[in-house]
Protein backbone atom coordinates (compact mmCIF):
# COMPACT_ATOMS: atom_id res chain seq x y z
CA UNK A 1 0.00 0.00 0.00
CA UNK A 2 1.27 3.50 -0.78
CA UNK A 3 0.73 6.59 1.32
CA UNK A 4 0.68 10.08 -0.20
CA UNK A 5 3.18 12.62 1.11
CA UNK A 6 0.45 15.08 2.27
CA UNK A 7 -1.28 12.32 4.23
CA UNK A 8 1.96 11.24 5.88
CA UNK A 9 2.85 14.85 6.74
CA UNK A 10 -0.54 15.38 8.37
CA UNK A 11 -0.10 12.28 10.49
CA UNK A 12 3.39 13.33 11.59
CA UNK A 13 2.16 16.79 12.58
CA UNK A 14 -0.70 15.29 14.62
CA UNK A 15 1.71 12.90 16.34
CA UNK A 16 4.14 15.68 17.26
CA UNK A 17 1.31 17.81 18.67
CA UNK A 18 0.16 14.90 20.83
CA UNK A 19 3.64 14.30 22.24
CA UNK A 20 4.15 17.99 23.00
CA UNK A 21 0.84 18.10 24.86
CA UNK A 22 1.95 15.19 27.02
CA UNK A 23 5.29 16.80 27.91
CA UNK A 24 3.59 20.05 28.93
CA UNK A 25 1.52 18.43 31.66
CA UNK A 26 2.07 19.78 35.18
CA UNK A 27 3.30 17.51 37.98
CA UNK A 28 0.80 16.21 40.47
CA UNK A 29 0.37 18.17 43.71
CA UNK A 30 2.67 16.85 46.41
CA UNK A 31 0.44 18.28 49.12
CA UNK A 32 -2.46 15.93 48.49
CA UNK A 33 -1.33 14.59 51.87
CA UNK A 34 -1.29 16.53 55.14
CA UNK A 35 1.09 17.54 57.93
CA UNK A 36 -1.36 16.67 60.72
CA UNK A 37 -2.13 13.08 61.75
CA UNK A 38 -4.81 11.50 59.55
CA UNK A 39 -8.32 12.21 60.85
CA UNK A 40 -7.34 15.40 62.70
CA UNK A 41 -10.01 18.10 62.44
CA UNK A 42 -8.60 21.61 62.52
CA UNK A 43 -9.37 25.30 62.06
CA UNK A 44 -7.51 27.88 59.96
CA UNK A 45 -7.33 31.60 60.79
CA UNK A 46 -5.27 34.49 59.45
CA UNK A 47 -5.02 38.26 59.72
CA UNK A 48 -4.22 41.24 57.53
CA UNK A 49 -0.45 41.63 57.14
CA UNK A 50 0.35 38.02 58.12
CA UNK A 51 4.01 37.42 57.17
CA UNK A 52 4.87 34.79 54.56
CA UNK A 53 8.30 33.11 54.68
CA UNK A 54 8.27 32.74 50.90
CA UNK A 55 7.69 36.42 50.12
CA UNK A 56 4.93 38.95 49.60
CA UNK A 57 1.50 37.37 49.17
CA UNK A 58 -2.16 37.80 50.07
CA UNK A 59 -2.64 37.32 53.81
CA UNK A 60 -5.02 34.46 53.10
CA UNK A 61 -2.04 32.46 51.76
CA UNK A 62 -0.66 32.20 55.30
CA UNK A 63 -2.62 30.17 57.84
CA UNK A 64 -2.54 29.64 61.59
CA UNK A 65 -3.84 26.15 62.38
CA UNK A 66 -5.45 25.20 65.70
CA UNK A 67 -7.45 22.27 67.02
CA UNK A 68 -8.38 20.90 70.46
CA UNK A 69 -5.37 19.32 72.16
CA UNK A 70 -2.99 20.60 69.48
CA UNK A 71 -0.10 21.23 71.90
CA UNK A 72 2.64 18.67 71.38
CA UNK A 73 1.10 17.15 68.22
CA UNK A 74 3.65 15.39 66.02
CA UNK A 75 3.65 16.85 62.52
CA UNK A 76 4.57 14.68 59.53
CA UNK A 77 5.88 15.02 55.98
CA UNK A 78 2.91 15.24 53.58
CA UNK A 79 4.88 13.35 50.92
CA UNK A 80 8.41 12.19 50.06
CA UNK A 81 11.02 14.93 49.92
CA UNK A 82 13.42 16.68 52.27
CA UNK A 83 13.33 18.87 55.38
CA UNK A 84 15.57 21.82 56.24
CA UNK A 85 15.54 23.79 59.49
CA UNK A 86 15.55 27.47 58.53
CA UNK A 87 15.17 29.27 61.89
CA UNK A 88 15.68 28.44 65.56
CA UNK A 89 15.14 30.07 68.94
CA UNK A 90 13.21 33.31 68.41
CA UNK A 91 14.02 33.01 64.71
CA UNK A 92 12.83 36.44 63.63
CA UNK A 93 9.43 35.64 65.12
CA UNK A 94 9.08 32.24 63.45
CA UNK A 95 10.71 30.37 66.33
CA UNK A 96 11.85 26.90 65.42
CA UNK A 97 10.79 26.50 61.81
CA UNK A 98 11.40 24.13 58.92
CA UNK A 99 10.81 23.92 55.19
CA UNK A 100 9.62 20.68 53.63
CA UNK A 101 10.45 20.39 49.91
CA UNK A 102 8.70 17.92 47.61
CA UNK A 103 10.76 15.26 45.85
CA UNK A 104 10.59 17.04 42.50
CA UNK A 105 11.44 20.40 44.10
CA UNK A 106 8.29 22.12 42.87
CA UNK A 107 6.51 22.58 46.23
CA UNK A 108 7.62 23.77 49.64
CA UNK A 109 5.85 24.18 52.98
CA UNK A 110 7.09 26.41 55.80
CA UNK A 111 6.06 25.22 59.28
CA UNK A 112 6.77 27.65 62.14
CA UNK A 113 6.56 28.01 65.96
CA UNK A 114 7.55 24.35 66.48
CA UNK A 115 8.52 23.27 69.98
CA UNK A 116 11.12 20.98 68.39
CA UNK A 117 12.34 19.71 65.02
CA UNK A 118 12.18 15.93 64.64
CA UNK A 119 14.46 15.42 61.65
CA UNK A 120 16.18 17.05 58.68
CA UNK A 121 17.33 15.66 55.35
CA UNK A 122 15.48 13.17 53.16
CA UNK A 123 12.08 12.01 54.42
CA UNK A 124 9.37 9.61 53.33
CA UNK A 125 5.66 10.42 53.45
CA UNK A 126 4.43 10.30 57.05
CA UNK A 127 7.89 10.77 58.61
CA UNK A 128 7.68 12.85 61.84
CA UNK A 129 9.26 16.23 61.09
CA UNK A 130 8.40 18.41 64.08
CA UNK A 131 6.21 19.07 67.10
CA UNK A 132 3.54 21.79 67.20
CA UNK A 133 4.40 24.47 69.74
CA UNK A 134 4.60 28.19 70.45
CA UNK A 135 8.22 29.31 69.95
CA UNK A 136 9.12 32.72 68.52
CA UNK A 137 6.56 35.52 68.34
CA UNK A 138 3.61 33.41 69.42
CA UNK A 139 1.14 33.80 72.29
CA UNK A 140 -0.21 30.23 72.26
CA UNK A 141 0.29 26.87 70.56
CA UNK A 142 -0.53 26.82 66.85
CA UNK A 143 1.01 25.92 63.49
CA UNK A 144 1.97 28.81 61.23
CA UNK A 145 1.97 27.47 57.67
CA UNK A 146 2.68 28.82 54.19
CA UNK A 147 3.41 27.27 50.80
CA UNK A 148 5.32 27.98 47.61
CA UNK A 149 4.92 26.46 44.16
CA UNK A 150 7.69 26.65 41.54
CA UNK A 151 9.52 29.27 43.59
CA UNK A 152 6.60 31.65 44.25
CA UNK A 153 4.14 32.00 47.17
CA UNK A 154 0.95 30.01 46.60
CA UNK A 155 -2.29 29.20 48.46
CA UNK A 156 -1.94 26.48 51.10
CA UNK A 157 -3.19 23.07 49.94
CA UNK A 158 -3.50 20.15 52.36
CA UNK A 159 -5.34 16.86 51.85
CA UNK A 160 -5.89 18.00 48.26
CA UNK A 161 -8.00 20.95 49.47
CA UNK A 162 -7.16 24.66 49.35
CA UNK A 163 -7.15 25.91 52.94
CA UNK A 164 -8.99 29.25 53.08
CA UNK A 165 -8.49 30.83 56.52
CA UNK A 166 -11.05 32.91 58.38
CA UNK A 167 -9.67 36.46 58.21
CA UNK A 168 -9.20 38.76 61.21
CA UNK A 169 -11.32 36.83 63.73
CA UNK A 170 -12.17 38.34 67.11
CA UNK A 171 -10.96 35.14 68.79
CA UNK A 172 -8.20 33.06 67.21
CA UNK A 173 -8.21 29.28 67.48
CA UNK A 174 -11.87 29.12 68.47
CA UNK A 175 -13.54 25.70 68.56
CA UNK A 176 -15.90 25.11 66.81
CA UNK A 177 -14.01 26.92 64.06
CA UNK A 178 -14.60 30.53 63.09
CA UNK A 179 -14.82 29.28 59.51
CA UNK A 180 -14.40 25.95 57.75
CA UNK A 181 -13.46 22.80 59.67
CA UNK A 182 -10.82 20.81 57.75
CA UNK A 183 -9.96 17.13 58.12
CA UNK A 184 -6.47 15.74 57.53
CA UNK A 185 -6.02 12.70 55.31
CA UNK A 186 -3.12 10.27 55.35
CA UNK A 187 0.23 11.55 54.11
CA UNK A 188 0.90 11.23 50.41
CA UNK A 189 2.92 8.02 50.10
CA UNK A 190 4.65 7.74 46.73
CA UNK A 191 6.89 4.66 46.64
CA UNK A 192 8.09 5.07 43.08
CA UNK A 193 8.66 8.83 43.36
CA UNK A 194 6.74 9.75 40.21
CA UNK A 195 4.59 12.44 41.82
CA UNK A 196 1.44 10.28 41.75
CA UNK A 197 0.36 9.21 45.25
CA UNK A 198 0.15 5.49 45.96
CA UNK A 199 -3.55 5.94 46.71
CA UNK A 200 -4.24 6.86 43.07
CA UNK A 201 -1.26 5.20 41.34
CA UNK A 202 -2.19 2.15 39.22
CA UNK A 203 1.51 1.17 39.17
CA UNK A 204 2.83 2.28 42.61
CA UNK A 205 6.19 0.55 42.11
CA UNK A 206 6.82 1.74 38.53
CA UNK A 207 7.25 5.47 37.82
CA UNK A 208 4.96 6.91 35.19
CA UNK A 209 3.18 10.18 34.29
CA UNK A 210 -0.01 11.35 35.97
CA UNK A 211 -2.00 11.16 32.73
CA UNK A 212 -1.55 7.37 32.61
CA UNK A 213 -2.46 6.84 36.26
CA UNK A 214 1.20 6.71 37.28
CA UNK A 215 2.07 3.82 34.94
CA UNK A 216 4.92 3.64 32.41
CA UNK A 217 4.14 4.87 28.90
CA UNK A 218 7.06 3.84 26.68
CA UNK A 219 5.80 5.45 23.47
CA UNK A 220 4.41 8.59 25.12
CA UNK A 221 0.96 8.34 23.60
CA UNK A 222 -0.84 8.76 26.98
CA UNK A 223 -1.95 5.11 26.92
CA UNK A 224 -0.27 3.16 29.74
CA UNK A 225 1.86 0.23 28.60
CA UNK A 226 -0.37 -2.20 30.49
CA UNK A 227 -3.32 -1.04 28.35
CA UNK A 228 -1.36 -0.46 25.13
CA UNK A 229 -1.47 -3.22 22.51
CA UNK A 230 1.26 -1.31 20.64
CA UNK A 231 3.47 0.05 23.49
CA UNK A 232 6.32 0.99 21.14
CA UNK A 233 4.12 2.71 18.57
CA UNK A 234 2.97 6.22 19.58
CA UNK A 235 -0.56 6.24 18.24
CA UNK A 236 -3.87 6.27 20.08
CA UNK A 237 -6.45 6.26 17.31
CA UNK A 238 -8.05 3.17 18.77
CA UNK A 239 -8.66 2.45 22.50
CA UNK A 240 -5.59 0.24 22.71
CA UNK A 241 -2.94 2.77 21.66
CA UNK A 242 -2.73 1.45 18.10
CA UNK A 243 -3.65 2.92 14.71
CA UNK A 244 -7.26 2.66 13.68
CA UNK A 245 -7.91 -0.31 11.44
CA UNK A 246 -6.90 0.31 7.84
CA UNK A 247 -4.57 3.27 8.52
CA UNK A 248 -0.85 3.42 8.03
CA UNK A 249 1.50 5.90 9.64
CA UNK A 250 4.11 3.92 11.54
CA UNK A 251 7.08 6.17 12.27
CA UNK A 252 10.09 4.30 13.62
CA UNK A 253 13.49 5.54 14.84
CA UNK A 254 15.85 2.71 13.95
CA UNK A 255 19.09 4.45 14.99
CA UNK A 256 17.68 6.07 18.13
CA UNK A 257 18.70 9.61 17.14
CA UNK A 258 15.30 11.10 17.92
CA UNK A 259 14.51 11.64 14.22
CA UNK A 260 11.75 9.43 12.85
CA UNK A 261 12.49 7.10 9.95
CA UNK A 262 10.05 8.26 7.29
CA UNK A 263 10.48 4.90 5.63
CA UNK A 264 8.85 3.24 8.64
CA UNK A 265 5.41 3.17 7.09
CA UNK A 266 3.27 0.14 7.40
CA UNK A 267 -0.38 -0.84 7.61
CA UNK A 268 -1.79 -1.98 10.91
CA UNK A 269 -4.61 -4.46 10.33
CA UNK A 270 -6.44 -3.59 13.54
CA UNK A 271 -7.58 -5.97 16.26
C-alpha positions as CSV (number, residue, x, y, z in Angstrom):
1,X,0.0,0.0,0.0
2,X,1.3,3.5,-0.8
3,X,0.7,6.6,1.3
4,X,0.7,10.1,-0.2
5,X,3.2,12.6,1.1
6,X,0.4,15.1,2.3
7,X,-1.3,12.3,4.2
8,X,2.0,11.2,5.9
9,X,2.8,14.8,6.7
10,X,-0.5,15.4,8.4
11,X,-0.1,12.3,10.5
12,X,3.4,13.3,11.6
13,X,2.2,16.8,12.6
14,X,-0.7,15.3,14.6
15,X,1.7,12.9,16.3
16,X,4.1,15.7,17.3
17,X,1.3,17.8,18.7
18,X,0.2,14.9,20.8
19,X,3.6,14.3,22.2
20,X,4.2,18.0,23.0
21,X,0.8,18.1,24.9
22,X,1.9,15.2,27.0
23,X,5.3,16.8,27.9
24,X,3.6,20.1,28.9
25,X,1.5,18.4,31.7
26,X,2.1,19.8,35.2
27,X,3.3,17.5,38.0
28,X,0.8,16.2,40.5
29,X,0.4,18.2,43.7
30,X,2.7,16.8,46.4
31,X,0.4,18.3,49.1
32,X,-2.5,15.9,48.5
33,X,-1.3,14.6,51.9
34,X,-1.3,16.5,55.1
35,X,1.1,17.5,57.9
36,X,-1.4,16.7,60.7
37,X,-2.1,13.1,61.8
38,X,-4.8,11.5,59.6
39,X,-8.3,12.2,60.8
40,X,-7.3,15.4,62.7
41,X,-10.0,18.1,62.4
42,X,-8.6,21.6,62.5
43,X,-9.4,25.3,62.1
44,X,-7.5,27.9,60.0
45,X,-7.3,31.6,60.8
46,X,-5.3,34.5,59.5
47,X,-5.0,38.3,59.7
48,X,-4.2,41.2,57.5
49,X,-0.5,41.6,57.1
50,X,0.4,38.0,58.1
51,X,4.0,37.4,57.2
52,X,4.9,34.8,54.6
53,X,8.3,33.1,54.7
54,X,8.3,32.7,50.9
55,X,7.7,36.4,50.1
56,X,4.9,38.9,49.6
57,X,1.5,37.4,49.2
58,X,-2.2,37.8,50.1
59,X,-2.6,37.3,53.8
60,X,-5.0,34.5,53.1
61,X,-2.0,32.5,51.8
62,X,-0.7,32.2,55.3
63,X,-2.6,30.2,57.8
64,X,-2.5,29.6,61.6
65,X,-3.8,26.2,62.4
66,X,-5.4,25.2,65.7
67,X,-7.4,22.3,67.0
68,X,-8.4,20.9,70.5
69,X,-5.4,19.3,72.2
70,X,-3.0,20.6,69.5
71,X,-0.1,21.2,71.9
72,X,2.6,18.7,71.4
73,X,1.1,17.2,68.2
74,X,3.6,15.4,66.0
75,X,3.6,16.8,62.5
76,X,4.6,14.7,59.5
77,X,5.9,15.0,56.0
78,X,2.9,15.2,53.6
79,X,4.9,13.3,50.9
80,X,8.4,12.2,50.1
81,X,11.0,14.9,49.9
82,X,13.4,16.7,52.3
83,X,13.3,18.9,55.4
84,X,15.6,21.8,56.2
85,X,15.5,23.8,59.5
86,X,15.5,27.5,58.5
87,X,15.2,29.3,61.9
88,X,15.7,28.4,65.6
89,X,15.1,30.1,68.9
90,X,13.2,33.3,68.4
91,X,14.0,33.0,64.7
92,X,12.8,36.4,63.6
93,X,9.4,35.6,65.1
94,X,9.1,32.2,63.4
95,X,10.7,30.4,66.3
96,X,11.9,26.9,65.4
97,X,10.8,26.5,61.8
98,X,11.4,24.1,58.9
99,X,10.8,23.9,55.2
100,X,9.6,20.7,53.6
101,X,10.4,20.4,49.9
102,X,8.7,17.9,47.6
103,X,10.8,15.3,45.9
104,X,10.6,17.0,42.5
105,X,11.4,20.4,44.1
106,X,8.3,22.1,42.9
107,X,6.5,22.6,46.2
108,X,7.6,23.8,49.6
109,X,5.8,24.2,53.0
110,X,7.1,26.4,55.8
111,X,6.1,25.2,59.3
112,X,6.8,27.6,62.1
113,X,6.6,28.0,66.0
114,X,7.5,24.3,66.5
115,X,8.5,23.3,70.0
116,X,11.1,21.0,68.4
117,X,12.3,19.7,65.0
118,X,12.2,15.9,64.6
119,X,14.5,15.4,61.6
120,X,16.2,17.1,58.7
121,X,17.3,15.7,55.3
122,X,15.5,13.2,53.2
123,X,12.1,12.0,54.4
124,X,9.4,9.6,53.3
125,X,5.7,10.4,53.5
126,X,4.4,10.3,57.1
127,X,7.9,10.8,58.6
128,X,7.7,12.8,61.8
129,X,9.3,16.2,61.1
130,X,8.4,18.4,64.1
131,X,6.2,19.1,67.1
132,X,3.5,21.8,67.2
133,X,4.4,24.5,69.7
134,X,4.6,28.2,70.4
135,X,8.2,29.3,70.0
136,X,9.1,32.7,68.5
137,X,6.6,35.5,68.3
138,X,3.6,33.4,69.4
139,X,1.1,33.8,72.3
140,X,-0.2,30.2,72.3
141,X,0.3,26.9,70.6
142,X,-0.5,26.8,66.9
143,X,1.0,25.9,63.5
144,X,2.0,28.8,61.2
145,X,2.0,27.5,57.7
146,X,2.7,28.8,54.2
147,X,3.4,27.3,50.8
148,X,5.3,28.0,47.6
149,X,4.9,26.5,44.2
150,X,7.7,26.7,41.5
151,X,9.5,29.3,43.6
152,X,6.6,31.6,44.3
153,X,4.1,32.0,47.2
154,X,1.0,30.0,46.6
155,X,-2.3,29.2,48.5
156,X,-1.9,26.5,51.1
157,X,-3.2,23.1,49.9
158,X,-3.5,20.1,52.4
159,X,-5.3,16.9,51.9
160,X,-5.9,18.0,48.3
161,X,-8.0,20.9,49.5
162,X,-7.2,24.7,49.3
163,X,-7.1,25.9,52.9
164,X,-9.0,29.2,53.1
165,X,-8.5,30.8,56.5
166,X,-11.1,32.9,58.4
167,X,-9.7,36.5,58.2
168,X,-9.2,38.8,61.2
169,X,-11.3,36.8,63.7
170,X,-12.2,38.3,67.1
171,X,-11.0,35.1,68.8
172,X,-8.2,33.1,67.2
173,X,-8.2,29.3,67.5
174,X,-11.9,29.1,68.5
175,X,-13.5,25.7,68.6
176,X,-15.9,25.1,66.8
177,X,-14.0,26.9,64.1
178,X,-14.6,30.5,63.1
179,X,-14.8,29.3,59.5
180,X,-14.4,25.9,57.8
181,X,-13.5,22.8,59.7
182,X,-10.8,20.8,57.7
183,X,-10.0,17.1,58.1
184,X,-6.5,15.7,57.5
185,X,-6.0,12.7,55.3
186,X,-3.1,10.3,55.3
187,X,0.2,11.5,54.1
188,X,0.9,11.2,50.4
189,X,2.9,8.0,50.1
190,X,4.7,7.7,46.7
191,X,6.9,4.7,46.6
192,X,8.1,5.1,43.1
193,X,8.7,8.8,43.4
194,X,6.7,9.7,40.2
195,X,4.6,12.4,41.8
196,X,1.4,10.3,41.8
197,X,0.4,9.2,45.2
198,X,0.2,5.5,46.0
199,X,-3.5,5.9,46.7
200,X,-4.2,6.9,43.1
201,X,-1.3,5.2,41.3
202,X,-2.2,2.1,39.2
203,X,1.5,1.2,39.2
204,X,2.8,2.3,42.6
205,X,6.2,0.6,42.1
206,X,6.8,1.7,38.5
207,X,7.2,5.5,37.8
208,X,5.0,6.9,35.2
209,X,3.2,10.2,34.3
210,X,0.0,11.4,36.0
211,X,-2.0,11.2,32.7
212,X,-1.6,7.4,32.6
213,X,-2.5,6.8,36.3
214,X,1.2,6.7,37.3
215,X,2.1,3.8,34.9
216,X,4.9,3.6,32.4
217,X,4.1,4.9,28.9
218,X,7.1,3.8,26.7
219,X,5.8,5.4,23.5
220,X,4.4,8.6,25.1
221,X,1.0,8.3,23.6
222,X,-0.8,8.8,27.0
223,X,-1.9,5.1,26.9
224,X,-0.3,3.2,29.7
225,X,1.9,0.2,28.6
226,X,-0.4,-2.2,30.5
227,X,-3.3,-1.0,28.3
228,X,-1.4,-0.5,25.1
229,X,-1.5,-3.2,22.5
230,X,1.3,-1.3,20.6
231,X,3.5,0.1,23.5
232,X,6.3,1.0,21.1
233,X,4.1,2.7,18.6
234,X,3.0,6.2,19.6
235,X,-0.6,6.2,18.2
236,X,-3.9,6.3,20.1
237,X,-6.4,6.3,17.3
238,X,-8.1,3.2,18.8
239,X,-8.7,2.5,22.5
240,X,-5.6,0.2,22.7
241,X,-2.9,2.8,21.7
242,X,-2.7,1.4,18.1
243,X,-3.7,2.9,14.7
244,X,-7.3,2.7,13.7
245,X,-7.9,-0.3,11.4
246,X,-6.9,0.3,7.8
247,X,-4.6,3.3,8.5
248,X,-0.8,3.4,8.0
249,X,1.5,5.9,9.6
250,X,4.1,3.9,11.5
251,X,7.1,6.2,12.3
252,X,10.1,4.3,13.6
253,X,13.5,5.5,14.8
254,X,15.9,2.7,14.0
255,X,19.1,4.4,15.0
256,X,17.7,6.1,18.1
257,X,18.7,9.6,17.1
258,X,15.3,11.1,17.9
259,X,14.5,11.6,14.2
260,X,11.8,9.4,12.8
261,X,12.5,7.1,10.0
262,X,10.1,8.3,7.3
263,X,10.5,4.9,5.6
264,X,8.9,3.2,8.6
265,X,5.4,3.2,7.1
266,X,3.3,0.1,7.4
267,X,-0.4,-0.8,7.6
268,X,-1.8,-2.0,10.9
269,X,-4.6,-4.5,10.3
270,X,-6.4,-3.6,13.5
271,X,-7.6,-6.0,16.3
